[in-house]
């Protein structure tokens, strides 16, 4: 009877370990991509604030920050063009 309990506990721990490994394999790339997006968005926010301080009047909203975070420098340039022609 004790041997069956020990085997069941070990199998349970093994299954939990496998499940934990699979979850880590799935979540790790998502966390990495999210971290990169957040860092790019922070750099984009800094660029928007500098541009607004000197030359432009680009609104600092979640959408403009995400545009700069996802697209990078082309996103900032497109926002500058849109601001120049008064589309935003």
N, C-alpha and C positions, 0 to 999 in steps of 0.2 A: 504494500500500500504506500509506503513512504517513497519508494522508487518511482511510482507513477506520479506522485505529487511533484517530486524533484524534476522529472522529465517534463511535466506540464509547465512548471514555472520556467524552466530553461527554454522551452519552445516559445512560451509567451514573451520572454525577454528577447529571444532571437527575432520574433516577428515585430516587436516594437522597435528593435534596432534597425531592421530592414525598412520599416515604415519611416522612421526618423531620417535615415539616409536618403530615401526617395524624396521626402519633403525638402530636405536641404538641397538636393540636386535641382529641384524645381524652383525654390525660392531664391537661391543665391544669384542666378543671372538677373532675376527681376529686381532684386535689391541693388545690384551693381548698376543696372540701367537707370533705376530711379535716382541713385546717388549722382550719376553723371548728369541727368536732367536737372537736378536741384542745383548742382554746382554751376552748370551752364546758365541756368536762370539767374543765379546770383551775379555772375559776371555780366549777363545781359542787363540786369537791373542797374548795376554800377555804370555800365556804358550809357544807358538811358538817362541816368541822373547827371552824368557829365555832359552829355549832349544837350539836355534841357537847361543846364546851368549856363552854357555858353551860346548855343545857337538856336536850338529848336524848341518846340512846345509839344512834344510827343507825350500824350497822357500815359502815366504809369499805372496800368491796370494789369489784372491777371492775364488777360489775353496778350497784351504787348510783351509782358515778361515771358510768357510761354513761347511766343513767336521768336523772341531773341534766344531763349533757351534751346528750342528745337532746331532752329535754322542757323543760329550763330550770327556771323558777320553778314551773310546775305539777308538775314531777317532784319538786322539793324539798318542795313542799307535800304531795304524795301520800306521800312517804317519812315526813314528819312525822306524818301521820295514821296511817299504818301503825305507826309507832313508838309513838304515843300509845295505840293499842289493842293493843299488844304482838304484832303480827303479824310483826314482823321482829326 
